[in-house]
Amino acid sequence: MFALIEVLYILMILFGANQANAFFRFIQQLAEPLALFFPGLFQLGNANLDVIVNYGLAAVFWLVVTGLLARVVAR
């Protein structure tokens, strides 16, 4: 679920969603704290590429964490 929020935020940024929209702000308020320390980790000179890499890493992190938790709970 956390990874989905991160991916949704990435897509909204890439497709130029209206940042004044309430739904965009809601997703942004969820995505930013879930990204933990990843935003700003890499600064590649392109704002869209920065969002893809940094928030994408956060999404991968959450996929790994939830996968590990699922394995622990399944045992």
Summary of the structure (lengths in Angstrom):
residues: 75
radius of gyration: 13.4
end to end distance: 21.6
largest distance: 45.3
contacts: 189
relative contact order: 0.18
helix: 72%
strand: 0%
